Each structure stands twice: as structure tokens, then as C-alpha cells.
Amino acid sequence: MTQPLRARVGAIFGLLGSAALGWLSRSGALSAWWAKYLGVVFWACGLYWLVRAIGGPRLGRSRSALLAVMGSWAVEFMQLTSIPRWLSSRHPLLRAAVGEVFSLWDLPAYLVGVGLAVALDAILVGRESQRQRASG
């Protein structure tokens, strides 16, 4: 498997893992007040992995992170309009994707989520690079 394909597959697994953890945090399994913000963090992680899966390694971690933050903040500020509430009423998946209510506290949570995903991406890529050097 080529390195770009491997990076995209890894990003897809990151997206699926983020989605699963996000759903778990919002499922009621965690009842603390921070469960909502944990869901926001995992949503931002998922957006980062989605950007990485689409853009591939050429896009780079920094640009992917910037696009993920811009995208998450755009969705959050869009919640100041009636559009997300209307979309959320159409399907539960749309509610998970765009939310309904603006929260200023979500903005730093998005930064944490993207930062977490970038750090994990760097760690995993670093391990892959070490593995390639050892075998090559």
C-alpha cells in the first residue's frame, strides 16, 4: 500500500473512531456536564480526520488543522441562524452534524479537539516513519 493511501486509510479510521467516541459521550453513558464538551471535542477530531482523508498527506497537518478549525467555527456561528435548527429537525444525523444552539464555550473545545487529532496524527506518522526506516 502506498504512503498516501495508507495516510487516507488511517484518517478514515480516525474519523470512525472519533465518531464512535463522540456518540458514546453523548449517548447518556456519561452524565457529567463535560460529556457535552467531550462530544464537541470528538466532533472536531472527526472533522480534522475528514479533511485529512479528503486532502491526503499533500495537504499537511497544519493546513488540515486550519481547515478543520475554520469549518467547525463556521458551523458553530451558523447556529446563530435558523438554518441548523431547521436541518436538525429533518434527521438525527443532521442534528449531530450541525447542532442546534450556539455556545461560545464550543469554540475552545473545537481547538482542543483539532489539537488532539493533530497530536495523534503526528505520533502515528512518527511511528510509521520509524518503522519504514527500520525495515528499509
C-alpha positions in Angstrom: 0.0 0.0 0.0 1.4 3.4 -0.9 2.1 6.0 1.7 -0.7 8.4 0.5 -3.3 5.6 0.5 -2.1 4.4 3.9 -2.5 8.0 5.3 -6.0 8.2 3.9 -7.0 4.9 5.3 -5.6 5.9 8.7 -7.6 9.2 8.5 -10.7 7.2 7.8 -10.1 5.0 10.9 -9.5 8.2 12.9 -12.8 9.6 11.6 -14.7 6.4 12.5 -13.0 6.3 16.0 -13.9 10.0 16.6 -17.5 9.4 15.6 -17.8 6.4 17.9 -16.3 8.2 20.8 -18.5 11.2 20.1 -21.6 9.1 20.0 -20.6 7.3 23.2 -20.0 10.6 25.0 -23.5 11.9 24.0 -25.3 8.5 24.5 -26.0 9.1 28.2 -23.2 6.8 29.3 -21.5 9.9 30.7 -23.9 12.1 32.7 -21.4 14.8 33.8 -21.7 18.3 32.4 -18.5 17.8 30.5 -19.9 15.0 28.4 -21.4 17.6 26.0 -18.0 19.2 25.6 -16.3 15.8 25.1 -18.7 15.3 22.2 -17.7 18.6 20.8 -14.0 17.7 21.1 -14.6 14.4 19.3 -16.7 16.2 16.6 -13.7 18.5 15.9 -11.4 15.5 15.8 -13.6 13.8 13.3 -13.7 17.0 11.1 -9.9 17.0 11.2 -9.7 13.4 10.1 -12.3 14.0 7.4 -10.1 16.8 6.0 -7.1 14.6 6.2 -8.9 11.8 4.4 -10.0 14.1 1.6 -6.9 16.2 1.3 -4.4 13.4 1.9 -0.8 13.9 3.0 -0.2 16.7 0.5 -2.4 19.0 2.4 -0.3 18.6 5.6 -1.3 18.7 9.2 -1.2 22.5 9.6 -3.5 23.2 6.7 -5.8 20.3 7.7 -6.0 21.7 11.2 -6.7 25.2 10.0 -9.5 24.0 7.7 -11.0 21.9 10.5 -11.0 24.8 12.9 -12.5 27.1 10.3 -15.1 24.5 9.4 -16.1 23.8 13.0 -16.3 27.5 13.8 -18.3 28.2 10.7 -20.8 25.5 11.7 -20.9 26.9 15.2 -21.5 30.5 14.1 -24.1 29.3 11.6 -26.1 28.1 14.7 -26.9 31.8 15.2 -29.2 31.5 12.3 -32.3 29.3 12.0 -30.7 27.0 9.3 -29.2 24.4 11.7 -32.4 24.2 13.7 -34.4 23.5 10.5 -31.8 20.9 9.4 -31.7 19.3 12.8 -35.5 18.8 12.7 -35.2 16.8 9.5 -32.9 14.0 10.7 -31.0 13.0 13.8 -27.7 12.7 11.8 -28.1 16.2 10.7 -28.6 17.3 14.3 -25.3 15.6 15.2 -23.6 17.2 12.2 -24.7 20.8 12.6 -26.1 21.1 16.1 -28.9 23.5 17.0 -27.7 26.0 19.7 -24.8 28.4 19.6 -22.4 28.1 22.5 -19.4 30.3 22.9 -17.8 27.5 25.0 -17.8 25.2 22.0 -15.2 27.4 20.2 -12.2 26.5 22.5 -13.5 22.9 22.6 -13.0 22.7 18.9 -9.5 23.9 19.2 -8.8 21.2 21.8 -10.3 18.6 19.5 -8.3 19.6 16.5 -5.2 19.8 18.6 -5.7 16.3 20.0 -6.2 14.9 16.5 -3.1 16.7 15.2 -1.0 15.3 18.1 -2.3 11.8 17.5 -1.7 12.2 13.7 1.9 13.3 14.4 2.5 10.4 16.8 1.1 7.8 14.4 3.0 9.2 11.4 6.2 9.3 13.5 5.8 5.6 14.4 5.2 4.8 10.8 8.3 6.7 9.7 10.4 4.8 12.3 9.0 1.5 11.1 9.9 2.3 7.5 13.4 3.3 8.4 14.0 0.2 10.4 12.7 -2.1 7.6 14.3 -0.1 4.7 
